[in-house]
Amino acid sequence: MLLALTVVSCGKNKATVTDPVIRVWITSADQSQLLTERNSLKFSSDSSMASIIKVDSSITYQTIDGFGFALTGGSAMLLTTKLTTNERAVLLKELFSTADNGIGISYLRVSIGASDLDELVFSYNDLPPGQTDLSLSQFSLAYDTLHLIPVLKEILAINPQIKIMGSPWSPPVWMKTNNHPKGGSLKPEYYEVYANYFVKYIQEMAKAGIAIDAITIQNEPENPNNTPSLVMTATEQNLFIKNYLGPAFKAATINTKIILFDHNCDHPEYPISILDDPETKPFVDGSAFHLYLGDIDALDKVHDAHPDKNIYFTEQWTSGKGDFGGDLRWHVKNLIVGATRNWSRTVLEWNLAADKNFDPHTPNGGCDLCQGALTMGDSVTRNVSYYIIAHASKFVPPGSIRISSTIVDNLHNVALITPEGNKVLIVVNDNEIEKSFSIKYNNKFSTTSLSAGAVGTFVWN
């Protein structure tokens, strides 16, 4: 009898397992909630909901490198000219730290030379007409030392692990068939010197204390309409990497990743055709995409063709004439959720900052409606792309892994597990009415709802 009582007593004293609490952050289409933390949720043993998002951390996919923005030269100029040193320090901490309500941006894309969102067109080797510099003896990062490099150094002081991708809009004009910043192609006789131009860029940035994690060969190689820009066919890009850039990186012991394409989802055959070349493929880390044309599942097609190579999403703009709710819904559905569910390791928006007139941009071919995550003026306004990225970057650090989750009733979502073991579920309600649903994890359920077009990030451990 005494033995039986002892067994019962031990059973009563056993510690009970507490179900995790789900923290919730919401951004609504009407902007009444902007990354607003809502009351926490709890898991229970059952659910009567018809709509159930099932999260399964035993099924894993790709690792995440980061979420962020293009830090254009124009963005950097506004950060250095519109803000005092102290104001900029506060803003950069909000953007690049996760402490004190920071949003933890973890990946940046910068232009190699000018993009169309610089105040002027420049390269690192501009010469008078008719001159060439095959040894690149006049190569200089001088213009970038005015704004971009100082801002990057301030960001690196906050987050030394941030990854930086470089993308060129155009080579120096003396290397081009039309001798002009806009359009034209790279002259074959300058393939070798242009490969060395990339090498020198990476080396000079390293001397400035800035590691370039990856480069793309050409921003939008099928678009001749930006100022600056360059047309580069898949055949040309393949030849350039195989015979010049890859060997130049190898000779200089450069570990910076080489990434293909960096253009729209309507032509997945462009990167596939290059990766199909067995001589080129070993030099290449993966392929990058934008979504101004095509469907986001093009990323999956490239992954299926070459599953050993990585996928990146590197650019999408929001217009100054856009609608907050419409842009929030479309970008989260197609990029934060869509690109990530189609194997992308990054999601980057275009771009970090502009002023109220959508300046600066280059003349005669620069984007004159690109809004930016921030509008810089007498005060700083946070626009829709700030919240699009923040719903992921604040909660999903580099090294997180995508895990399985089901999509039901137009509740588009992606689930991830962080290096610390937190589960993160990002959901957008792509319906015209409020939707209630349950989250199922480890045979437990938690019921919640999202208004039409709203985005929710749900975090538990």
C-alpha positions, 0 to 999 in steps of 0.5 A: 500500500505504501508503495502504491501511494509513493508512485501516485505522489511521484506522478503528481510531482512530475513537471508538466510540459508547457505549450509555447506561446505564439507572439504575433505582429500584424501589418494591415492594408489600411495601415491601422497596424504597422508591424504592431505586436498583437496579443499572444496566442496559445496552442491547444489540443484541438481545432474546429477551424476548416482552414488549418495551416500545417507547419512541419519542422521535420521537412526542410528546404534551403538556408536563408542568407538574408532579407533587405534592400538595395543600398543605392548611391542615391540612398547613401547620399540622402542618409549622409546629407539629410541626417545629422550624424546622431540621427543617422546612427539612430536610424541605421540601428533601427534598420540593421539591428534587432535590438531595441525594436530594430528590424534586422536587415541582413542583406544589401545589394550595392551597385558596382559603379552607378545605378540608375538611382545615383545622381550622376553616371559614373564608373570606376574607370572613366576616361576621355573619349578615345582613351583606354586603360587596359591595365586599369591603372586609373581605377578608382572608388573615389565617388563611392568614398563620398557617401556609399562607403562611409554608410557601409562602414557605419552599417558594418559597425552595427552588423559585422555579419551583413552580406553585401552583393555587388551588381554593375549597371554598365562597364566603363563606356570605353569598353562598350560597343556604343561608347555610351552609358545606356545600352550597347554590349561589352566588346569581346576584346575587353572581356579580360580587362572587364574581368580584372575590373571585377577583381579590382573592385572586390580587392579595393572594397576589401581594402576599405574594410568591406567584404563583397559576398557575391556579385552578379554579372550584370543588372538586367542584362536584357534591358537596354533602357536604364541609364546606365545599362548593358545588354548581355546575352546568355551566350555572352555571359557564359563565355565571359564567366567561363573564359575570363571572370571565373579564371580571374577570380581563381587566379586572384584567390577571390571567394566572392560568389558569382551569380548569373542573370539578375533579371526577370522570371520570364526567361528561366532558360537564360540561367539554365543554359549557362549552368548546362555548360559543364565548364562554366558551372563550377565557377557559378554559385547560383542565379538571381531574379526580379519579377517585373515579368514572368511568374515566381515559380520560374525560380523553382524551374531553375532549381529543378534543372540544377538543384546544386546551385542557389537561387536569389531574389534581388530586386522589386520596386514599389511605385510612388503612385502605388497603393499601400495595401495592394503593394503589401499584399502582392509583395508578401505573397509573391516575394516574401512567401513566393520567392522563398517557397521557390528556393530563394535564399534572399528577398531584396526590395528596390531600394532603401531611400529616396526623397519626396520627389523620388530623387536622386536618379540619373537623367534620361533613363533613371527611375523617376517613381521609385519610392524606396523603403524610406522617404527622406525629408524634414523627417523620415517616412517609412513606406510599404517596402519597409514593412514588407521586408521587416515582417521577415528580416526582424524575425528570420536571421541568416542561417534560418531554414525554410520548413514545410507549411501548407497553403489553404484558402488563399492564406499564402505563407512560408514557415522557417526555423531559426538557428535558435530554434524559433519557428516563424510563420509569415502569412498574408490573407489574399482574400477580400474578407477577414479569414479565421484559421488555425496554425497546427504544429506538433499536433497542437492548434492555435486559432487566429484571424487576419483582415483582408490583405493583412500580413501576420508574422507568428513566432514561437519556440 
